[in-house]
Amino acid sequence: MIVGHGPSLKGAGRGAEIDSYDKVCRMKIGHKLSREFPEDYGKRMDYLCSILKTWMHYWTLKLEEYWGYQNFPGQDVKLEMVKEHFGKTKVRLESEAVDHWLGVYRELADVRVDHTRREGMRAKEGDEPWMSTGMGAIVIACAGHRPEKIALAGFDNTIASQRDGYKSMIRPEGHVYPPHAWDIENQMIPMIAEHYGVEICQM
């Protein structure tokens, strides 16, 4: 189970169902929802995934593994320091797999690091050149654990496939979130599922 921080879970009372999965992964500061709304978002947290550069916010959490979504090449230069802080908690990057699917994302969205794109493409100017942390978690789960099935909960933006109207339970109203190409991420989920032979479904 990979739990996002979309508001669709608020009031749904699916916390116990989320906690019933073999392993539960949460996203960056979205782990706070497990304390604030355990009846809706569940309480378990075996893994946590965040952009690697924010690891220092999570090393004190009780985890089986920390998943570092490495969206900038070379971020693992200080990996030994990161591992030292996490102690017995395994640090998992799956950098090769993340790099591959980040390349797929950029190709499908025709988005470059400098935000340029070919004329006529429908991707809006200014699209974020990085996949969301949720997509990073899906890739790390597939490449690192090869589960039979992954359930997604609270992945509102990816499932809705809308470029506008970002929804989150952990961002203040009016917060401008990086404009990920959510429709492209939606297209990528079945591609990733087929590549790794994993069933990926929305809870």
C-alpha positions as CSV (number, residue, x, y, z in Angstrom):
1,M,0.0,0.0,0.0
2,I,1.3,3.4,-1.0
3,V,-0.6,6.2,0.7
4,G,-0.6,9.7,-0.8
5,H,-2.0,12.8,0.8
6,G,-5.1,13.4,-1.4
7,P,-8.3,14.6,0.4
8,S,-10.3,11.7,-1.1
9,L,-9.5,9.6,2.0
10,K,-10.7,12.2,4.5
11,G,-13.9,10.9,6.1
12,A,-13.8,7.6,4.1
13,G,-12.9,5.6,7.2
14,R,-10.5,3.3,5.4
15,G,-7.6,3.5,7.9
16,A,-8.0,-0.1,9.1
17,E,-8.1,-1.4,5.5
18,I,-4.9,0.5,4.7
19,D,-3.2,-0.9,7.8
20,S,-4.2,-4.4,6.8
21,Y,-1.7,-4.5,3.8
22,D,1.6,-6.4,4.1
23,K,3.6,-3.2,3.9
24,V,2.6,0.5,4.0
25,C,4.6,3.3,2.5
26,R,3.8,7.0,3.2
27,M,4.9,10.1,1.4
28,K,7.2,12.8,3.0
29,I,5.3,15.0,5.5
30,G,2.1,13.1,4.6
31,H,3.1,10.7,7.4
32,K,1.5,13.3,9.8
33,L,-1.9,12.3,8.4
34,S,-1.5,8.9,10.1
35,R,-1.5,10.7,13.5
36,E,-4.1,13.3,12.7
37,F,-6.6,11.1,10.8
38,P,-5.7,7.4,11.6
39,E,-9.3,6.3,11.0
40,D,-9.0,7.6,7.4
41,Y,-5.3,7.3,6.4
42,G,-4.3,4.5,8.7
43,K,-1.5,4.3,11.3
44,R,1.1,1.9,9.9
45,M,4.3,3.2,8.3
46,D,6.8,0.6,7.2
47,Y,8.4,2.8,4.6
48,L,8.6,6.5,3.9
49,C,9.5,8.0,0.5
50,S,10.7,11.6,0.0
51,I,13.0,13.6,-2.3
52,L,16.4,12.6,-1.2
53,K,17.5,16.1,-0.4
54,T,14.9,16.2,2.5
55,W,16.1,13.0,4.2
56,M,17.1,15.0,7.3
57,H,13.4,15.5,8.3
58,Y,12.8,11.7,8.5
59,W,15.8,9.9,10.0
60,T,14.3,9.9,13.5
61,L,11.1,8.1,12.4
62,K,10.6,4.5,13.1
63,L,10.9,2.8,9.7
64,E,11.9,-0.5,8.1
65,E,13.2,1.5,5.1
66,Y,13.6,5.0,3.9
67,W,13.1,5.5,0.2
68,G,15.1,8.4,-1.3
69,Y,13.6,9.6,-4.5
70,Q,16.7,10.8,-6.3
71,N,15.5,13.4,-8.9
72,F,18.8,15.1,-9.3
73,P,21.8,13.1,-10.7
74,G,24.6,12.7,-8.2
75,Q,22.5,13.2,-5.1
76,D,23.9,10.0,-3.7
77,V,27.3,11.6,-3.3
78,K,26.7,11.9,0.5
79,L,24.9,8.7,0.7
80,E,27.2,7.3,3.4
81,M,26.3,10.2,5.6
82,V,22.6,9.6,5.0
83,K,23.0,5.9,5.9
84,E,24.9,6.7,9.0
85,H,22.1,8.9,10.3
86,F,19.4,6.3,9.5
87,G,21.5,3.7,11.4
88,K,19.8,0.3,11.2
89,T,17.0,1.6,8.9
90,K,17.8,0.6,5.3
91,V,18.2,3.4,2.8
92,R,16.8,2.4,-0.6
93,L,17.3,4.5,-3.8
94,E,16.9,2.3,-6.8
95,S,18.6,5.1,-8.7
96,E,18.8,3.2,-12.1
97,A,15.1,2.5,-12.2
98,V,14.2,6.0,-11.1
99,D,16.4,7.5,-13.7
100,H,14.9,5.3,-16.4
101,W,11.3,6.2,-15.6
102,L,12.1,9.9,-15.1
103,G,13.4,9.8,-18.6
104,V,10.1,8.2,-19.8
105,Y,8.2,10.9,-18.0
106,R,10.2,13.7,-19.6
107,E,9.9,12.1,-23.0
108,L,6.1,11.6,-22.8
109,A,5.5,15.1,-21.4
110,D,8.1,16.6,-23.7
111,V,9.5,18.5,-20.8
112,R,13.2,19.3,-20.3
113,V,15.1,20.5,-17.3
114,D,15.0,24.0,-18.8
115,H,11.2,23.6,-19.3
116,T,11.5,23.8,-23.1
117,R,9.3,21.6,-25.4
118,R,8.5,21.0,-29.0
119,E,6.0,23.3,-30.7
120,G,2.5,22.0,-30.7
121,M,2.8,19.8,-27.7
122,R,-0.1,20.2,-25.3
123,A,2.1,20.1,-22.2
124,K,1.8,23.5,-20.6
125,E,4.8,25.8,-20.3
126,G,6.3,25.5,-16.9
127,D,5.5,21.8,-16.3
128,E,7.7,20.3,-13.6
129,P,10.5,18.3,-15.1
130,W,10.4,15.8,-12.2
131,M,8.0,13.0,-11.4
132,S,6.0,13.4,-8.2
133,T,7.3,11.6,-5.1
134,G,4.3,9.3,-5.4
135,M,5.5,8.1,-8.8
136,G,9.0,7.8,-7.3
137,A,7.6,5.5,-4.6
138,I,5.8,3.3,-7.1
139,V,9.0,2.8,-9.1
140,I,11.1,2.1,-5.9
141,A,8.5,-0.4,-4.7
142,C,8.4,-2.2,-8.0
143,A,12.2,-2.2,-8.6
144,G,13.2,-2.9,-5.1
145,H,10.6,-5.3,-3.8
146,R,8.9,-6.8,-6.8
147,P,5.5,-7.2,-5.1
148,E,2.6,-9.0,-6.7
149,K,0.3,-6.1,-6.1
150,I,0.5,-2.4,-5.2
151,A,-2.6,-0.5,-4.0
152,L,-2.6,3.3,-4.2
153,A,-4.7,5.4,-1.9
154,G,-4.9,9.2,-1.8
155,F,-3.3,9.6,-5.3
156,D,-6.0,12.1,-6.2
157,N,-4.0,14.2,-8.7
158,T,-2.5,11.3,-10.6
159,I,-5.8,9.5,-10.9
160,A,-7.7,12.6,-11.9
161,S,-5.0,13.3,-14.6
162,Q,-5.7,17.1,-14.4
163,R,-2.9,19.6,-14.9
164,D,-4.7,22.2,-12.7
165,G,-6.5,22.0,-9.4
166,Y,-3.9,20.4,-7.3
167,K,-5.4,18.8,-4.1
168,S,-3.6,17.9,-0.9
169,M,-4.3,17.5,2.8
170,I,-0.8,18.7,3.8
171,R,-0.4,21.9,1.8
172,P,-1.9,25.2,3.0
173,E,-4.6,26.7,0.9
174,G,-3.1,28.8,-1.9
175,H,0.2,26.9,-1.9
176,V,1.6,26.7,-5.4
177,Y,2.8,23.1,-5.9
178,P,5.2,22.2,-8.7
179,P,3.0,21.6,-11.8
180,H,3.7,17.9,-12.4
181,A,2.2,16.4,-15.6
182,W,-0.4,14.4,-13.7
183,D,-1.9,13.1,-16.9
184,I,1.4,11.7,-18.0
185,E,1.9,10.0,-14.6
186,N,-1.5,8.4,-15.0
187,Q,-0.4,7.0,-18.4
188,M,2.8,5.7,-16.9
189,I,1.2,3.6,-14.1
190,P,0.1,0.7,-16.5
191,M,3.5,0.9,-18.3
192,I,5.3,0.5,-15.0
193,A,2.9,-2.3,-13.9
194,E,3.5,-4.2,-17.2
195,H,7.3,-3.7,-17.1
196,Y,7.6,-5.2,-13.6
197,G,4.8,-7.7,-13.8
198,V,3.0,-6.0,-10.9
199,E,-0.7,-5.3,-10.5
200,I,-1.2,-1.7,-9.6
201,C,-4.7,-0.6,-8.5
202,Q,-6.4,2.3,-6.9
203,M,-7.9,1.4,-3.5
